[in-house]
Amino acid sequence: MTQQVQGVVAPGRDEPVRVETIVIPDPGPGEAVVKVQACGVCHTDLHYKQGGINDDFPFLLGHEAAGVVESVGEGVTDVAPGDFVILNWRAVCGQCRACLRGRPWYCFDTHNARQKMTLTDGTELSPALGIGAFAEKTLVAAGQCTKVDPAVAPSVAGLLGCGVMAGIGAAINTGQVGRGDSVAVIGCGGVGDAAVVGARLAGAARIIAVDIDDRKLAKAREMGATHTVNSRTDDPVEAIRELTGGFGADVVIEAVGRPETYRQAFYARDLAGTVVLVGVPTPEMKLELPLLDVFGRGGALKSSWYGDCLPSRDFPMLIDLHQQGRIDLAAFVTETIGLGDVEHAFARMHEGDVLRSVVVF
């Protein structure tokens, strides 16, 4: 059997999104159908719409989501109907060389549902990041469902499905920020502000937020930044060095994903410090650095995949911290909207008006 629901589809490169009727198959072995309760509008969804990820149109957008498991397929034991879950886009396999070495957050064979969701005419949809949660229900691999405390609001919980986890994880997991460290975060959108939160949670003594928009810098201060730099008017490398005794920051987190800002991050870190790239570049971007500088400055240049998170470990932990009042996940939610407002939310995102618009069902 199948069922029909409403979902947001990107039909072609740079075409406006539209609400369509989506056909959801019953879950097969290892799969689950989730009734979506909330889904954040992430910049990655805009990348899909613009063709910046690939050309597998039409896309069923949305991936930063929380909801309730409606049904599961054969062999599923980790979640059951009625469980409140956050959806993740890196369901670990447990069998690849990374998993077998005890580093499942690097899993090299993450997987999604095998069956396809479709339009009513049979056209197969490509779900964004293997999730497709701008829909009343979605089909995912059961491993993409992480059970958490149902007491938390879905609009808050879903944010851990992508942007907030990516930023917090970039600081805590990838950058391994420690007590007393100095941290600079370049780019203060949702992911960058989450990195600020992660750095504060880890005990960083100095957290320097860098952006070209004073509105975003003000928000970063609310999230825990101790200093701000407007890189439209000030050289961020010099400013970060000045704020760190002339040395540079111990950890610099690049949350933009552009060659120019990556170079700033590289030269703004202390010798033997760490650069973390969590901003997502587009395929045509190239980076050029003097190899002697890469050698001479030492340290580490890291990429952060999903904040190097392990959903089964990190999602429940962060939900607990939120419920204890130690992190305020609700501060990331600028507005709640309906399915028909996603295109407008993309426009607001482009204008820098929001941290997160969240579709609520």
C-alpha positions as a Markdown table, in Angstrom:
| # | Residue | x | y | z |
|---|---|---|---|---|
| 1 | Met | 0.0 | 0.0 | 0.0 |
| 2 | Thr | 1.0 | 3.6 | -0.4 |
| 3 | Gln | -0.3 | 6.9 | 1.0 |
| 4 | Gln | -0.4 | 10.4 | -0.4 |
| 5 | Val | 0.8 | 13.5 | 1.5 |
| 6 | Gln | 1.7 | 17.1 | 0.7 |
| 7 | Gly | 5.3 | 18.1 | 0.2 |
| 8 | Val | 7.6 | 20.8 | -1.2 |
| 9 | Val | 9.3 | 20.0 | -4.4 |
| 10 | Ala | 12.0 | 21.8 | -6.3 |
| 11 | Pro | 11.2 | 21.0 | -10.0 |
| 12 | Gly | 14.3 | 22.4 | -11.7 |
| 13 | Arg | 17.3 | 24.6 | -11.3 |
| 14 | Asp | 16.4 | 27.9 | -9.8 |
| 15 | Glu | 12.7 | 27.3 | -10.4 |
| 16 | Pro | 10.3 | 28.3 | -7.6 |
| 17 | Val | 9.4 | 25.5 | -5.2 |
| 18 | Arg | 5.9 | 24.3 | -5.2 |
| 19 | Val | 3.7 | 22.1 | -2.9 |
| 20 | Glu | 2.9 | 18.8 | -4.6 |
| 21 | Thr | 1.1 | 15.6 | -3.7 |
| 22 | Ile | 3.8 | 13.0 | -2.8 |
| 23 | Val | 3.3 | 9.2 | -2.8 |
| 24 | Ile | 4.9 | 7.5 | 0.2 |
| 25 | Pro | 5.4 | 3.7 | 0.0 |
| 26 | Asp | 5.0 | 1.4 | 3.0 |
| 27 | Pro | 8.4 | 0.9 | 4.7 |
| 28 | Gly | 10.5 | -2.0 | 3.4 |
| 29 | Pro | 13.2 | -3.9 | 5.3 |
| 30 | Gly | 15.3 | -1.5 | 7.3 |
| 31 | Glu | 13.0 | 1.5 | 6.6 |
| 32 | Ala | 10.6 | 3.7 | 8.5 |
| 33 | Val | 7.8 | 6.1 | 7.7 |
| 34 | Val | 7.9 | 9.2 | 9.9 |
| 35 | Lys | 5.1 | 11.7 | 10.5 |
| 36 | Val | 7.0 | 15.0 | 10.3 |
| 37 | Gln | 6.2 | 17.5 | 13.0 |
| 38 | Ala | 8.7 | 20.3 | 12.2 |
| 39 | Cys | 11.5 | 20.9 | 9.7 |
| 40 | Gly | 14.0 | 23.8 | 9.5 |
| 41 | Val | 14.7 | 25.7 | 6.3 |
| 42 | Cys | 18.5 | 25.1 | 5.9 |
| 43 | His | 20.8 | 26.7 | 3.4 |
| 44 | Thr | 21.6 | 23.3 | 2.0 |
| 45 | Asp | 18.0 | 23.1 | 0.8 |
| 46 | Leu | 18.6 | 26.3 | -1.1 |
| 47 | His | 21.7 | 24.8 | -2.6 |
| 48 | Tyr | 19.6 | 21.9 | -3.9 |
| 49 | Lys | 17.0 | 24.2 | -5.4 |
| 50 | Gln | 19.8 | 26.2 | -7.2 |
| 51 | Gly | 21.4 | 23.0 | -8.6 |
| 52 | Gly | 24.5 | 23.5 | -6.4 |
| 53 | Ile | 24.5 | 19.9 | -5.1 |
| 54 | Asn | 23.6 | 17.9 | -8.3 |
| 55 | Asp | 21.0 | 17.8 | -11.1 |
| 56 | Asp | 18.8 | 15.0 | -9.8 |
| 57 | Phe | 15.7 | 17.1 | -10.1 |
| 58 | Pro | 12.9 | 17.0 | -8.9 |
| 59 | Phe | 14.0 | 17.2 | -5.3 |
| 60 | Leu | 11.8 | 16.7 | -2.3 |
| 61 | Leu | 13.4 | 19.4 | 0.0 |
| 62 | Gly | 13.8 | 19.5 | 3.7 |
| 63 | His | 16.1 | 17.5 | 6.0 |
| 64 | Glu | 16.4 | 19.3 | 9.4 |
| 65 | Ala | 13.5 | 17.5 | 11.0 |
| 66 | Ala | 11.8 | 15.9 | 13.9 |
| 67 | Gly | 8.7 | 13.8 | 14.1 |
| 68 | Val | 7.0 | 10.6 | 15.2 |
| 69 | Val | 7.7 | 7.1 | 13.7 |
| 70 | Glu | 4.4 | 5.9 | 12.1 |
| 71 | Ser | 5.5 | 2.5 | 10.8 |
| 72 | Val | 8.7 | 0.4 | 10.4 |
| 73 | Gly | 9.7 | -2.3 | 8.0 |
| 74 | Glu | 11.1 | -5.8 | 8.5 |
| 75 | Gly | 14.1 | -6.1 | 10.8 |
| 76 | Val | 13.8 | -2.7 | 12.4 |
| 77 | Thr | 14.5 | -2.9 | 16.1 |
| 78 | Asp | 16.1 | 0.4 | 17.2 |
| 79 | Val | 12.9 | 2.4 | 16.8 |
| 80 | Ala | 9.2 | 1.6 | 16.9 |
| 81 | Pro | 5.9 | 3.3 | 16.0 |
| 82 | Gly | 5.2 | 6.1 | 18.4 |
| 83 | Asp | 8.8 | 7.0 | 19.0 |
| 84 | Phe | 9.7 | 10.7 | 18.8 |
| 85 | Val | 12.8 | 11.0 | 16.7 |
| 86 | Ile | 15.2 | 13.5 | 15.1 |
| 87 | Leu | 16.1 | 12.6 | 11.5 |
| 88 | Asn | 19.8 | 12.5 | 10.5 |
| 89 | Trp | 21.4 | 12.2 | 7.1 |
| 90 | Arg | 24.3 | 10.0 | 8.0 |
| 91 | Ala | 22.9 | 6.6 | 9.1 |
| 92 | Val | 26.0 | 4.7 | 10.0 |
| 93 | Cys | 26.5 | 1.2 | 8.5 |
| 94 | Gly | 28.4 | -0.4 | 11.3 |
| 95 | Gln | 30.5 | -2.5 | 8.9 |
| 96 | Cys | 32.8 | -0.1 | 6.9 |
| 97 | Arg | 36.5 | 0.4 | 7.8 |
| 98 | Ala | 35.7 | 3.5 | 9.8 |
| 99 | Cys | 32.9 | 1.9 | 11.8 |
| 100 | Leu | 35.0 | -1.2 | 12.5 |
| 101 | Arg | 37.9 | 1.0 | 13.7 |
| 102 | Gly | 35.5 | 2.5 | 16.3 |
| 103 | Arg | 35.1 | 5.8 | 14.5 |
| 104 | Pro | 31.5 | 5.6 | 13.2 |
| 105 | Trp | 31.1 | 9.3 | 12.9 |
| 106 | Tyr | 33.4 | 8.9 | 9.8 |
| 107 | Cys | 31.2 | 6.1 | 8.4 |
| 108 | Phe | 32.1 | 5.7 | 4.7 |
| 109 | Asp | 28.9 | 3.9 | 3.7 |
| 110 | Thr | 26.0 | 5.8 | 5.2 |
| 111 | His | 22.7 | 4.9 | 3.7 |
| 112 | Asn | 19.2 | 6.0 | 3.0 |
| 113 | Ala | 15.8 | 4.4 | 2.2 |
| 114 | Arg | 16.0 | 2.0 | -0.8 |
| 115 | Gln | 12.5 | 2.7 | -2.1 |
| 116 | Lys | 11.7 | 6.0 | -3.8 |
| 117 | Met | 9.0 | 8.5 | -3.0 |
| 118 | Thr | 7.3 | 9.8 | -6.1 |
| 119 | Leu | 4.9 | 12.3 | -7.5 |
| 120 | Thr | 1.4 | 11.0 | -8.4 |
| 121 | Asp | 2.5 | 10.4 | -12.0 |
| 122 | Gly | 5.3 | 8.1 | -10.9 |
| 123 | Thr | 8.1 | 10.6 | -11.3 |
| 124 | Glu | 10.8 | 9.6 | -8.7 |
| 125 | Leu | 11.9 | 12.2 | -6.2 |
| 126 | Ser | 15.4 | 12.8 | -4.9 |
| 127 | Pro | 15.0 | 13.5 | -1.2 |
| 128 | Ala | 17.3 | 16.2 | 0.1 |
| 129 | Leu | 20.2 | 14.6 | 2.0 |
| 130 | Gly | 18.2 | 11.3 | 1.8 |
| 131 | Ile | 15.4 | 12.7 | 4.0 |
| 132 | Gly | 12.9 | 14.9 | 2.2 |
| 133 | Ala | 11.1 | 16.3 | 5.2 |
| 134 | Phe | 9.2 | 19.3 | 3.8 |
| 135 | Ala | 6.4 | 16.8 | 3.7 |
| 136 | Glu | 3.7 | 15.6 | 6.1 |
| 137 | Lys | 5.4 | 12.2 | 6.1 |
| 138 | Thr | 8.6 | 10.9 | 4.7 |
| 139 | Leu | 10.3 | 7.5 | 4.1 |
| 140 | Val | 13.8 | 7.1 | 5.5 |
| 141 | Ala | 16.2 | 4.4 | 6.5 |
| 142 | Ala | 15.5 | 3.4 | 10.1 |
| 143 | Gly | 19.1 | 4.3 | 11.0 |
| 144 | Gln | 18.3 | 7.9 | 10.1 |
| 145 | Cys | 15.9 | 8.0 | 13.1 |
| 146 | Thr | 17.4 | 8.9 | 16.5 |
| 147 | Lys | 15.1 | 8.6 | 19.5 |
| 148 | Val | 15.0 | 11.5 | 21.9 |
| 149 | Asp | 12.9 | 12.8 | 24.8 |
| 150 | Pro | 9.5 | 13.6 | 23.5 |
| 151 | Ala | 9.1 | 16.5 | 26.0 |
| 152 | Val | 11.2 | 18.8 | 23.8 |
| 153 | Ala | 9.4 | 20.9 | 21.2 |
| 154 | Pro | 9.7 | 19.4 | 17.6 |
| 155 | Ser | 10.6 | 22.9 | 16.2 |
| 156 | Val | 13.7 | 22.9 | 18.5 |
| 157 | Ala | 14.6 | 19.2 | 18.3 |
| 158 | Gly | 14.7 | 19.2 | 14.5 |
| 159 | Leu | 17.4 | 21.8 | 14.4 |
| 160 | Leu | 19.9 | 19.2 | 15.6 |
| 161 | Gly | 19.2 | 17.3 | 12.4 |
| 162 | Cys | 21.6 | 19.5 | 10.5 |
| 163 | Gly | 22.7 | 23.1 | 11.1 |
| 164 | Val | 22.9 | 23.3 | 14.9 |
| 165 | Met | 24.6 | 19.9 | 15.2 |
| 166 | Ala | 27.0 | 20.9 | 12.5 |
| 167 | Gly | 28.1 | 24.0 | 14.3 |
| 168 | Ile | 28.2 | 22.7 | 17.8 |
| 169 | Gly | 30.1 | 19.6 | 16.5 |
| 170 | Ala | 32.6 | 21.6 | 14.6 |
| 171 | Ala | 33.6 | 23.2 | 17.8 |
| 172 | Ile | 33.4 | 20.3 | 20.2 |
| 173 | Asn | 34.1 | 17.2 | 18.1 |
| 174 | Thr | 36.2 | 18.4 | 15.1 |
| 175 | Gly | 37.9 | 21.5 | 16.6 |
| 176 | Gln | 38.2 | 19.9 | 20.1 |
| 177 | Val | 37.9 | 23.3 | 21.7 |
| 178 | Gly | 39.2 | 23.1 | 25.3 |
| 179 | Arg | 38.8 | 25.1 | 28.4 |
| 180 | Gly | 40.6 | 28.5 | 28.1 |
| 181 | Asp | 41.0 | 28.3 | 24.4 |
| 182 | Ser | 40.6 | 31.2 | 22.0 |
| 183 | Val | 38.1 | 30.6 | 19.2 |
| 184 | Ala | 37.2 | 32.6 | 16.1 |
| 185 | Val | 34.1 | 31.8 | 14.1 |
| 186 | Ile | 33.9 | 33.2 | 10.5 |
| 187 | Gly | 30.3 | 33.5 | 9.3 |
| 188 | Cys | 27.5 | 33.9 | 11.8 |
| 189 | Gly | 24.5 | 32.3 | 10.3 |
| 190 | Gly | 22.8 | 29.3 | 11.9 |
| 191 | Val | 25.9 | 27.0 | 11.7 |
| 192 | Gly | 28.3 | 29.8 | 12.8 |
| 193 | Asp | 26.2 | 30.7 | 15.8 |
| 194 | Ala | 25.9 | 27.1 | 16.7 |
| 195 | Ala | 29.7 | 26.9 | 16.7 |
| 196 | Val | 29.7 | 29.9 | 19.1 |
| 197 | Val | 27.4 | 28.0 | 21.4 |
| 198 | Gly | 29.6 | 24.9 | 21.1 |
| 199 | Ala | 32.8 | 26.9 | 21.9 |
| 200 | Arg | 31.1 | 28.5 | 25.0 |
| 201 | Leu | 29.8 | 25.0 | 26.1 |
| 202 | Ala | 33.4 | 23.7 | 25.8 |
| 203 | Gly | 34.8 | 26.5 | 28.0 |
| 204 | Ala | 36.5 | 28.7 | 25.5 |
| 205 | Ala | 37.8 | 31.9 | 27.2 |
| 206 | Arg | 37.6 | 34.1 | 24.1 |
| 207 | Ile | 35.1 | 33.7 | 21.3 |
| 208 | Ile | 35.4 | 36.0 | 18.3 |
| 209 | Ala | 32.6 | 36.2 | 15.9 |
| 210 | Val | 33.3 | 37.5 | 12.4 |
| 211 | Asp | 30.7 | 38.6 | 9.8 |
| 212 | Ile | 29.9 | 41.4 | 7.4 |
| 213 | Asp | 26.4 | 42.0 | 8.9 |
| 214 | Asp | 26.1 | 43.9 | 12.2 |
| 215 | Arg | 22.7 | 42.2 | 12.8 |
| 216 | Lys | 24.3 | 38.8 | 12.7 |
| 217 | Leu | 27.2 | 39.9 | 14.9 |
| 218 | Ala | 24.7 | 41.2 | 17.5 |
| 219 | Lys | 23.0 | 37.8 | 17.5 |
| 220 | Ala | 26.3 | 36.0 | 17.9 |
| 221 | Arg | 26.9 | 38.1 | 21.0 |
| 222 | Glu | 23.6 | 36.9 | 22.4 |
| 223 | Met | 24.7 | 33.3 | 21.7 |
| 224 | Gly | 28.0 | 33.8 | 23.6 |
| 225 | Ala | 30.6 | 35.6 | 21.5 |
| 226 | Thr | 32.9 | 37.7 | 23.6 |
| 227 | His | 34.1 | 39.9 | 20.8 |
| 228 | Thr | 32.8 | 40.7 | 17.2 |
| 229 | Val | 34.5 | 41.8 | 14.0 |
| 230 | Asn | 32.8 | 43.3 | 11.0 |
| 231 | Ser | 35.0 | 42.1 | 8.2 |
| 232 | Arg | 33.4 | 44.5 | 5.8 |
| 233 | Thr | 35.2 | 47.4 | 7.6 |
| 234 | Asp | 38.0 | 45.7 | 9.4 |
| 235 | Asp | 40.7 | 43.1 | 8.3 |
| 236 | Pro | 39.5 | 40.0 | 10.2 |
| 237 | Val | 43.0 | 38.4 | 10.3 |
| 238 | Glu | 44.5 | 41.5 | 12.0 |
| 239 | Ala | 41.6 | 41.9 | 14.3 |
| 240 | Ile | 41.7 | 38.3 | 15.5 |
| 241 | Arg | 45.4 | 38.5 | 16.0 |
| 242 | Glu | 45.0 | 41.8 | 18.0 |
| 243 | Leu | 42.4 | 40.2 | 20.2 |
| 244 | Thr | 44.6 | 37.2 | 20.9 |
| 245 | Gly | 47.8 | 38.9 | 21.9 |
| 246 | Gly | 49.2 | 39.0 | 18.4 |
| 247 | Phe | 49.2 | 35.2 | 18.0 |
| 248 | Gly | 45.9 | 34.2 | 16.4 |
| 249 | Ala | 43.1 | 32.0 | 17.7 |
| 250 | Asp | 43.7 | 28.4 | 18.9 |
| 251 | Val | 40.7 | 27.2 | 16.8 |
| 252 | Val | 39.2 | 29.0 | 13.8 |
| 253 | Ile | 35.9 | 27.7 | 12.5 |
| 254 | Glu | 35.1 | 28.7 | 8.9 |
| 255 | Ala | 31.3 | 28.5 | 8.5 |
| 256 | Val | 30.9 | 30.2 | 5.1 |
| 257 | Gly | 32.5 | 27.8 | 2.7 |
| 258 | Arg | 34.4 | 30.2 | 0.4 |
| 259 | Pro | 38.1 | 30.4 | -0.6 |
| 260 | Glu | 38.4 | 34.0 | 0.7 |
| 261 | Thr | 37.1 | 33.2 | 4.1 |
| 262 | Tyr | 39.1 | 30.0 | 4.3 |
| 263 | Arg | 42.3 | 31.9 | 3.7 |
| 264 | Gln | 41.3 | 34.3 | 6.4 |
| 265 | Ala | 40.7 | 31.4 | 8.8 |
| 266 | Phe | 44.1 | 29.9 | 7.8 |
| 267 | Tyr | 46.1 | 33.1 | 8.6 |
| 268 | Ala | 44.0 | 34.0 | 11.6 |
| 269 | Arg | 44.9 | 30.9 | 13.7 |
| 270 | Asp | 47.8 | 30.6 | 16.0 |
| 271 | Leu | 50.9 | 28.5 | 15.0 |
| 272 | Ala | 50.0 | 24.8 | 15.5 |
| 273 | Gly | 46.3 | 25.9 | 15.8 |
| 274 | Thr | 43.4 | 24.2 | 14.1 |
| 275 | Val | 41.2 | 25.4 | 11.2 |
| 276 | Val | 37.8 | 23.7 | 10.8 |
| 277 | Leu | 35.9 | 24.0 | 7.6 |
| 278 | Val | 32.2 | 23.4 | 8.2 |
| 279 | Gly | 30.8 | 25.9 | 5.6 |
| 280 | Val | 29.9 | 24.0 | 2.4 |
| 281 | Pro | 31.6 | 25.1 | -0.8 |
| 282 | Thr | 30.2 | 24.7 | -4.3 |
| 283 | Pro | 31.8 | 22.4 | -6.8 |
| 284 | Glu | 33.6 | 25.1 | -8.9 |
| 285 | Met | 35.5 | 26.7 | -5.9 |
| 286 | Lys | 39.3 | 26.4 | -5.8 |
| 287 | Leu | 41.7 | 27.2 | -3.0 |
| 288 | Glu | 45.3 | 28.2 | -3.4 |
| 289 | Leu | 47.7 | 28.5 | -0.5 |
| 290 | Pro | 51.5 | 28.6 | -0.4 |
| 291 | Leu | 52.6 | 25.1 | 0.5 |
| 292 | Leu | 55.5 | 26.5 | 2.6 |
| 293 | Asp | 52.9 | 28.3 | 4.7 |
| 294 | Val | 50.9 | 25.1 | 5.2 |
| 295 | Phe | 54.1 | 23.4 | 6.3 |
| 296 | Gly | 55.5 | 26.3 | 8.3 |
| 297 | Arg | 52.4 | 27.1 | 10.3 |
| 298 | Gly | 51.9 | 23.5 | 11.5 |
| 299 | Gly | 48.7 | 22.6 | 13.2 |
| 300 | Ala | 45.7 | 21.0 | 11.6 |
| 301 | Leu | 43.4 | 21.7 | 8.7 |
| 302 | Lys | 40.2 | 19.8 | 9.2 |
| 303 | Ser | 36.9 | 19.4 | 7.4 |
| 304 | Ser | 33.8 | 18.8 | 9.7 |
| 305 | Trp | 31.3 | 16.3 | 8.3 |
| 306 | Tyr | 28.0 | 17.0 | 10.1 |
| 307 | Gly | 30.0 | 18.2 | 13.1 |
| 308 | Asp | 31.7 | 14.8 | 13.2 |
| 309 | Cys | 28.7 | 13.8 | 15.2 |
| 310 | Leu | 27.4 | 10.4 | 16.1 |
| 311 | Pro | 23.6 | 11.0 | 16.3 |
| 312 | Ser | 22.9 | 8.2 | 18.8 |
| 313 | Arg | 25.4 | 9.8 | 21.1 |
| 314 | Asp | 25.1 | 13.5 | 20.4 |
| 315 | Phe | 21.4 | 14.2 | 19.8 |
| 316 | Pro | 20.2 | 12.9 | 23.2 |
| 317 | Met | 23.1 | 14.7 | 25.0 |
| 318 | Leu | 22.3 | 18.0 | 23.4 |
| 319 | Ile | 18.6 | 17.7 | 24.0 |
| 320 | Asp | 19.4 | 17.0 | 27.7 |
| 321 | Leu | 21.6 | 20.1 | 27.9 |
| 322 | His | 18.8 | 22.1 | 26.3 |
| 323 | Gln | 16.3 | 20.9 | 28.9 |
| 324 | Gln | 18.8 | 21.7 | 31.7 |
| 325 | Gly | 19.0 | 25.2 | 30.4 |
| 326 | Arg | 22.7 | 25.0 | 29.5 |
| 327 | Ile | 22.1 | 25.6 | 25.8 |
| 328 | Asp | 19.1 | 27.5 | 24.4 |
| 329 | Leu | 18.2 | 25.7 | 21.1 |
| 330 | Ala | 15.0 | 27.8 | 20.9 |
| 331 | Ala | 17.1 | 30.9 | 20.3 |
| 332 | Phe | 17.8 | 29.6 | 16.8 |
| 333 | Val | 14.2 | 29.6 | 15.8 |
| 334 | Thr | 13.3 | 33.0 | 14.2 |
| 335 | Glu | 9.9 | 32.1 | 12.9 |
| 336 | Thr | 7.6 | 29.2 | 12.3 |
| 337 | Ile | 5.9 | 28.9 | 8.9 |
| 338 | Gly | 3.7 | 26.6 | 6.8 |
| 339 | Leu | 4.6 | 24.4 | 3.8 |
| 340 | Gly | 3.5 | 27.1 | 1.4 |
| 341 | Asp | 5.9 | 29.6 | 2.9 |
| 342 | Val | 9.2 | 27.8 | 2.0 |
| 343 | Glu | 10.0 | 30.0 | -1.0 |
| 344 | His | 9.5 | 33.1 | 1.0 |
| 345 | Ala | 11.8 | 31.6 | 3.7 |
| 346 | Phe | 14.5 | 31.2 | 1.1 |
| 347 | Ala | 14.2 | 34.9 | 0.2 |
| 348 | Arg | 14.5 | 35.9 | 3.9 |
| 349 | Met | 17.5 | 33.6 | 4.3 |
| 350 | His | 19.2 | 35.4 | 1.3 |
| 351 | Glu | 18.5 | 38.8 | 2.9 |
| 352 | Gly | 20.0 | 37.7 | 6.2 |
| 353 | Asp | 16.8 | 38.2 | 8.2 |
| 354 | Val | 16.6 | 34.9 | 9.9 |
| 355 | Leu | 18.6 | 32.2 | 11.7 |
| 356 | Arg | 16.1 | 29.6 | 11.1 |
| 357 | Ser | 12.6 | 29.5 | 9.6 |
| 358 | Val | 10.9 | 26.3 | 10.7 |
| 359 | Val | 8.0 | 24.6 | 8.9 |
| 360 | Val | 5.6 | 23.3 | 11.5 |
| 361 | Phe | 2.9 | 20.7 | 10.7 |
